[in-house]
Amino acid sequence: MRDRSRWVCATVRRLALLGCVVLLALLCAAPPAAARISAGQTGFRVLDYDARLDLRRPGTLHGRVTVTLVVTGRLPPVLIFDAAGLRIERVSSHSGAPLPFRTDGAHLRLPSSRLRPVAKRLRLDFRYSATAGRGLRWRGEQISAMFHTRRWLVCVDQPAARATLTLRLLVPRALTAIAVGEPRGRSDARPNGSLYTFRLSTPHSPYLYGFAVGRFRRVVLRRGGRRYLVASVRHREVELRRVAKRLPEMTAFFEAKAGVALPGKRFSLVVLEGAAAQELAQMAFVGARYVDLLLRDPHEDWLLAHELAHQWWGNRVTNRTWSHFWLHEGLVTFMVAAYKEQRWGRAAYEREIQLFRRRYRTIVSLGKDRPLVHDRWRLSSEMGGPLPYSKGALILHLLREKLGTPRFWRALRRFTRRFQGKLVVTADFRRALERELGAPLAAFFRRHVFGTGLAGEERK
């Protein structure tokens, strides 16, 4: 009875935190569907961003980014970049010649008639400013940027538009910067500021770019050739070490299931004040309230496991478009249940499945059930909310039962190994399962992924 009571209390807390996470996801969602997006442009692709962001003035970012493009065919008449809410001050070629442009509050349009590629390369320089809002937050001395990259960096902000990144952050001298990629040094030879440089040398989707600035306490844990950094402005080092010690065990579990080592051999976890739950390249953000809960009850490890699992599913195996978003969130949500099964026992797994069912029943009762994949969906906001998480995880649970546990895990390893560093759609995942099963799954996917309802799960 004591265990049951503890689980009920934990579930209530979990649902409250999940509500915060879902709300955060919706707040970070892309702009309305009516806005024109830059996905599907032909003739070029982005290779690299080289950005310098001045964060010394509270509430305001002054930025400059050089974008390197490779020309793959005939350029369209207009190149479209995402720049939601950015005040564009100047656009120029790499030679310094100014270029005409037009903005509409969400995008920057650049006529291609005056662009002169050199060896099929174009380098464009953008100068701009941004203010605090979605994707870019000031909370006292703490500054953070996550997910909604178009609101703090001129970019092509789509999952398939993966590129490398150099990020230079000029911050108040008393503060420390942590960002995606490898640290490349710090210089204090700036008036009232320090310049931090980071390099992300493996191409990632722009929504995985981000950084945090603050008066951080930090601990570093090295295990098995991997480096884990945990930082917080509020928690003591002894508390941060307790969190850090959870990460190697989780890493070992996900590596075994994926058949792929932790990408990059390093992982940074930054605890932010306020609501936060976001994976980034070799990095993640979680909220201080969640860490407080985890420190009180080690069974509340779901969010830590969720954001770490994204290093494999989402960051390295990436959906080609937002229409296949369930391959990120549904799969990772299921992997949390699988980790809890290994760590806390089968009963913990069943409790997670019951939680997914409860959330899915709520979705159905509100009349908001819908297919998980729809080719006309192009924006993250169209795939937002709890559906891809809970319904997606339940589909993975049904597939595990259908294939049997050994074959299911072999299929997942096949899928992850085959597509690491690549872009996927739902059919790629289905084929990996079919190859292990030795039978077609088209009817299952048509019913559960491309249709509504879930084989009686609404009533359980």
ABEGO torsion letter per residue (X at the ends): XAAAAAAAAAAAAAAAAAAAAAAAAAAABBBBAABBBABGBBGBBBABBBBBBBAABBGBBBBBBBBBBBBABBBBABBBBBBBGBBBABBBBAAGBBBBBBBAGABBBBBAAABBBBGGBBBBBBBBBBBBEBGBBBBEABBBBBGBAAAABBBBBBAABBBBBBBBBBBBAABBBBBBEBBAEBBABBBGBBBBBBBBABBBBAAABEBBBEBBBBBBBBBGGBBBBBBBAABBAAAAAAAAAAAAAAAAAAAAAAGBBBBGGBBBBBBBBEBBBBBBBGBBBBBAAAAAAAAABAABAAAAAAAAAAAABGAABBBABAAAAAAAAAAAAAAAAAAAAAAAEAAAAAAAAAAAAAAAAAAAAAGABBBABBAABABAAAABEAAAAAAAAAAAAAAAAAAEAAAAAAAAAAAAAAABGBBBBAAAAAAAAAAAAGBBAAAAAAAAAABBEBGGAAAX
